[in-house]
């Protein structure tokens, strides 16, 4: 599975409250959540994100509450993959469960700029920055996680196996 997109970059400790503010947690409508993704951190996000873009963050991405609304909002906004130095554990699990690919690669984060074009290969565990020409190695996802992501999330993965 390959993902190619332009980078939208944030820093360390991006918490679930800025990914999707609590005032919008009264809906589970993915499109509605996408309209408010990142609005308390970056008012321009929803107007500039394009389908397939890649979000890049620092340490402890997705910290805070355990709401699965956060990765849903990111995925529904058009982001195809998130690369960070590290992820909060519950965010990592929620992202995989809803079929949002996430990759840890501190070196890539440090050397990637807003607007760079990245290609991420989950099977090889490789990231290519087409803007700088640099390549990075990361852990490849196990087959079963790749299957969950390909299915669009854990629920659909389970449905497909029946």
URRADA-V990545 format. One line per field, one symbol per residue. ss: DSSP state (A for helix, B for strand, O for the rest). phi: phi as a letter, one per 30 degrees, with the letter a starting at -180 (. if undefined). burial: + if it has 16 or more other ideal C-beta (glycine too) atoms within 10 Angstrom, else -. Layout:
ss = ???
phi = ???
burial = ???
This chain:
ss = OBBBBBBBBOOOOOBAAAAOOAAAOOOOOAAAAAAOOOOOOOOOAAAAOOOOOBBBBOOOBOBOOOOOAAAAAAAAAOOOBBBBOOBOAAAAAAAAAAOOBBBBOAAAAAAOOOOOBBBBBOOOOBBBBOOOOOBBBOOOOOAAAAAAAAAOOAAAAAAAAO
phi = .cbbaddccbcdhdcddcdbeedcddbcdddddedcdiddcbddeddcdcejeccbbcdididjdcddeddddddddjdcabcbdabdeddedddddcicdbbcaeddedcccejdccbccdddibbccddcidcbcbddddeddddddedjkdddededdd
burial = --++++++++---++++++++--+--------++-++++--+--++--+---++++++++++++--++++++++++++++++++++++-++++++++++++++++--++--+---+++++++---++++------+-+--+------++-+-++--+-----
